[in-house]
Amino acid sequence: MPDARRNADPTPGGHPPADLLYVPVRPQRRCCVTCFFRTPSGRRTAVAFTSCARLLAALGQDHPWTRLSVTALRALTAPLGCTTITVDPQVAVHPGASRTPRPGPGTSLLPGARAN
């Protein structure tokens, strides 16, 4: 399986299109799938970041990602009932946590949110 974090330049010999976002994924068998989260109100949301640095700061240095346009991300998530995309969310730790914010049990991307 190709390393989703190490995407090559998506356009031959040129700069990547400006509308591409960094989208967290998780490996599953021979492919990667988009990660979904929940907003504080409980609604499913796809998450994307405007820079690799923002994604890695929020999700950790080893989190896999891929580059997708908003149009492609919507096309992937809409058939699954997810019509919301949250761009550049901040990590939030549930009350009482005293460690550095990092996704996993007890943490989420949005205040009150939980990974799905």
C-alpha positions as CSV (number, residue, x, y, z in Angstrom):
1,M,0.0,0.0,0.0
2,P,1.4,3.4,-0.9
3,D,2.3,5.7,2.0
4,A,-0.6,8.3,2.0
5,R,1.6,10.7,4.0
6,R,4.2,10.9,1.3
7,N,2.2,12.0,-1.7
8,A,4.3,13.0,-4.6
9,D,3.6,16.2,-6.4
10,P,0.1,15.6,-7.8
11,T,0.8,17.5,-11.1
12,P,3.7,16.5,-13.2
13,G,6.5,19.1,-13.2
14,G,4.4,21.8,-11.6
15,H,3.0,23.0,-8.3
16,P,-0.1,21.3,-6.9
17,P,-3.4,23.0,-7.5
18,A,-4.1,25.6,-4.8
19,D,-7.5,24.1,-4.0
20,L,-6.1,20.8,-2.7
21,L,-6.6,20.2,1.1
22,Y,-4.8,17.8,3.4
23,V,-7.4,15.1,4.4
24,P,-6.7,12.7,7.3
25,V,-7.2,9.0,6.3
26,R,-6.8,5.7,7.9
27,P,-5.3,2.6,6.3
28,Q,-7.8,-0.2,5.6
29,R,-6.7,-3.3,3.8
30,R,-5.2,-2.2,0.6
31,C,-6.5,1.4,0.5
32,C,-7.1,4.4,2.7
33,V,-10.4,5.7,3.9
34,T,-11.5,9.2,4.9
35,C,-11.7,9.8,8.7
36,F,-15.0,11.2,9.9
37,F,-15.6,13.1,13.2
38,R,-18.6,14.5,15.0
39,T,-19.3,18.1,15.7
40,P,-20.3,19.2,19.3
41,S,-24.0,18.8,18.1
42,G,-23.3,15.2,17.1
43,R,-23.4,15.8,13.3
44,R,-20.9,13.8,11.2
45,T,-18.2,15.9,9.5
46,A,-15.3,15.3,7.2
47,V,-12.2,17.1,8.2
48,A,-9.6,18.8,6.0
49,F,-6.6,21.1,6.6
50,T,-5.1,23.9,4.6
51,S,-1.5,22.7,5.3
52,C,0.3,19.6,6.2
53,A,1.7,21.3,9.3
54,R,-1.8,22.0,10.6
55,L,-2.9,18.5,10.1
56,L,0.1,17.0,11.9
57,A,-0.2,19.5,14.7
58,A,-3.8,18.5,15.3
59,L,-3.5,14.7,14.7
60,G,0.1,13.8,15.5
61,Q,3.2,13.5,13.4
62,D,2.5,10.0,12.2
63,H,-1.1,10.4,11.1
64,P,-1.6,9.4,7.4
65,W,-3.1,11.9,5.0
66,T,-3.8,12.5,1.4
67,R,-4.5,15.6,-0.8
68,L,-8.0,16.1,-2.2
69,S,-10.0,18.9,-3.6
70,V,-13.1,20.0,-1.8
71,T,-15.1,18.7,-4.8
72,A,-13.5,15.2,-4.5
73,L,-13.9,15.1,-0.8
74,R,-17.6,16.0,-1.1
75,A,-18.0,13.3,-3.8
76,L,-16.5,10.7,-1.5
77,T,-18.4,11.7,1.7
78,A,-21.9,12.6,0.4
79,P,-23.0,9.1,-0.5
80,L,-22.1,8.1,3.1
81,G,-24.5,10.8,4.4
82,C,-21.8,13.2,5.4
83,T,-22.5,16.6,3.9
84,T,-20.3,18.8,6.2
85,I,-16.6,19.5,5.8
86,T,-14.8,21.2,8.6
87,V,-11.6,23.0,7.6
88,D,-8.7,23.6,10.0
89,P,-10.4,22.4,13.2
90,Q,-8.5,22.8,16.5
91,V,-7.8,19.9,18.8
92,A,-9.8,20.0,22.0
93,V,-9.2,17.9,25.1
94,H,-12.2,16.9,27.3
95,P,-12.3,18.6,30.7
96,G,-9.9,17.0,33.3
97,A,-7.3,15.9,30.9
98,S,-3.8,17.1,31.8
99,R,-1.7,15.9,28.9
100,T,-0.8,17.4,25.5
101,P,-3.8,17.3,23.2
102,R,-3.7,14.4,20.8
103,P,-6.5,12.4,19.2
104,G,-7.4,9.2,20.8
105,P,-9.5,8.3,23.8
106,G,-10.6,11.4,25.6
107,T,-9.7,13.8,22.8
108,S,-11.3,15.1,19.6
109,L,-10.9,17.6,16.9
110,L,-13.8,19.8,17.9
111,P,-15.0,20.7,21.4
112,G,-17.3,18.0,22.5
113,A,-16.7,16.0,19.3
114,R,-15.8,12.4,19.1
115,A,-14.1,10.4,16.3
116,N,-16.3,8.2,14.2
